[in-house]
């Protein structure tokens, strides 16, 4: 059985910039056979590399299976915002994860952002980190 999860940018930023606990986090991410993410992650991670004048870390993008919705995510966005306020990028990541699965309980949502984690839990996503 495939072990999949949705990956928020905060996790890759922590690994790429070797934040406290990054080695354990990288091991945790490696336990998943499929890591799904919105292509917004690419823009966010590349912007972080430029902001920090850091190695571009192209290999991080090979970890991802991109989710490219073929329709507006209005319903999913409304559902996310129905659980509380979130920043636009956080809402987009959560809406994209909702687009992926019928039951949020079937897909772990990996984030290091406390507010986003609270919204994810409110939507029914497991949040193992």
C-alpha positions as CSV (number, residue, x, y, z in Angstrom):
1,X,0.0,0.0,0.0
2,X,1.3,3.5,-0.9
3,X,1.9,5.8,2.0
4,X,1.1,9.3,0.8
5,X,0.9,12.7,2.4
6,X,0.4,16.4,1.4
7,X,3.5,18.5,2.0
8,X,3.5,22.1,2.9
9,X,6.4,24.4,2.1
10,X,7.3,24.9,5.7
11,X,8.7,21.4,5.9
12,X,11.0,21.7,2.9
13,X,12.2,25.1,4.1
14,X,13.1,23.5,7.5
15,X,15.1,20.7,5.8
16,X,16.7,22.9,3.1
17,X,17.9,25.5,5.7
18,X,18.9,22.9,8.3
19,X,16.6,24.3,11.0
20,X,16.5,22.6,14.4
21,X,15.3,19.0,13.9
22,X,15.8,19.0,10.2
23,X,17.5,15.6,10.1
24,X,14.6,13.9,11.9
25,X,12.1,15.8,9.7
26,X,13.9,14.6,6.5
27,X,13.7,11.0,7.9
28,X,10.0,11.5,8.6
29,X,9.4,12.8,5.0
30,X,11.4,9.9,3.6
31,X,8.9,7.5,5.2
32,X,6.3,8.5,2.6
33,X,6.4,7.0,-0.8
34,X,4.4,9.9,-2.3
35,X,4.6,13.5,-1.2
36,X,1.9,15.6,-2.9
37,X,2.1,19.4,-3.1
38,X,0.6,22.4,-5.0
39,X,3.0,24.0,-7.4
40,X,2.8,27.0,-5.1
41,X,5.4,25.2,-3.1
42,X,7.9,25.7,-5.9
43,X,7.4,29.5,-5.9
44,X,7.6,29.6,-2.1
45,X,10.7,27.5,-1.8
46,X,12.5,29.2,-4.7
47,X,11.7,32.6,-3.1
48,X,13.2,31.4,0.2
49,X,16.4,30.3,-1.6
50,X,16.7,33.8,-3.2
51,X,15.9,35.6,0.1
52,X,18.6,33.6,1.9
53,X,21.0,33.8,-1.1
54,X,21.2,30.0,-0.7
55,X,21.9,27.0,-2.9
56,X,18.8,26.5,-5.1
57,X,18.3,22.9,-4.0
58,X,16.8,21.6,-7.2
59,X,16.8,18.1,-5.8
60,X,14.0,19.0,-3.3
61,X,11.6,19.4,-6.2
62,X,12.1,15.7,-7.2
63,X,10.5,14.7,-4.0
64,X,7.2,16.1,-5.0
65,X,4.2,14.8,-7.0
66,X,2.6,18.0,-8.2
67,X,-1.1,18.6,-7.8
68,X,-2.5,20.7,-10.6
69,X,-6.2,21.3,-10.2
70,X,-8.2,21.5,-13.4
71,X,-10.9,23.7,-12.0
72,X,-11.3,26.5,-9.5
73,X,-11.1,25.4,-5.9
74,X,-13.9,27.7,-4.7
75,X,-15.7,24.9,-2.8
76,X,-12.5,23.7,-1.1
77,X,-11.4,27.3,-0.2
78,X,-14.8,27.9,1.3
79,X,-14.5,24.7,3.3
80,X,-11.1,25.7,4.6
81,X,-12.2,29.2,5.5
82,X,-15.2,27.7,7.2
83,X,-12.9,26.3,9.8
84,X,-11.2,29.6,10.5
85,X,-8.9,32.3,9.1
86,X,-5.7,31.4,7.3
87,X,-3.2,33.2,5.1
88,X,-3.9,32.9,1.4
89,X,-1.0,30.5,0.7
90,X,-2.0,28.3,3.6
91,X,-5.6,28.2,2.5
92,X,-4.5,27.3,-1.1
93,X,-2.3,24.4,0.2
94,X,-5.2,23.1,2.3
95,X,-7.7,23.5,-0.5
96,X,-5.4,21.6,-2.9
97,X,-5.1,18.8,-0.4
98,X,-8.9,18.7,-0.1
99,X,-9.0,18.5,-3.9
100,X,-6.9,15.4,-3.8
101,X,-9.0,13.2,-1.5
102,X,-12.6,12.5,-0.8
103,X,-11.9,12.0,2.9
104,X,-9.3,14.2,4.5
105,X,-8.7,11.5,7.1
106,X,-7.0,9.4,4.4
107,X,-4.2,11.9,3.7
108,X,-1.7,13.2,6.3
109,X,-1.1,17.0,6.0
110,X,2.5,17.8,6.8
111,X,3.2,21.3,8.0
112,X,5.3,23.0,10.7
113,X,3.0,26.0,10.7
114,X,0.8,26.0,13.9
115,X,-2.1,28.0,12.4
116,X,-2.2,25.9,9.3
117,X,-2.0,22.7,11.3
118,X,-5.0,23.8,13.4
119,X,-7.0,24.4,10.2
120,X,-5.9,21.0,8.8
121,X,-7.0,19.3,11.9
122,X,-10.3,21.1,11.8
123,X,-10.8,19.7,8.3
124,X,-10.1,16.2,9.5
125,X,-6.5,15.8,8.1
126,X,-4.1,13.8,10.3
127,X,-1.2,16.1,11.2
128,X,1.6,13.8,12.3
129,X,4.3,16.5,12.6
